[in-house]
Amino acid sequence: MPVLVVLIIFALAFYVYYKIKSYRSNKPIEKRWISAKSSIALGLFVAFFGLNQLFLYRSTLSLSVGAIFLLIGFASAWTGYRAYKHYLPQVLSEVKQK
């Protein structure tokens, strides 16, 4: 499915973008916040890759690997989202102080 391929490429591009942005950040809380965004992007990359595996091949091994990637990807994206929500108020207060 071409839609999944585009989503995979976008998720990977956002992961690389946020990882570089996190590396360049000087503020510790902002660094964790941006790292949480990169974790969401990486989780979505893995989940979309697993979903693509489910549609591409119909072997038992491919279906089980795709399902595992889907679960791990969405779990990683969910924990990244929770970290993002946790650090958001701290980042806003850090910005207000300056």
HELIX and SHEET records of a PDB file:
HELIX    1   1 PRO A    2  ARG A   24  1                                  23    
HELIX    2   2 PRO A   28  LEU A   56  1                                  29    
HELIX    3   3 THR A   60  GLN A   97  1                                  38    
END                                                                             
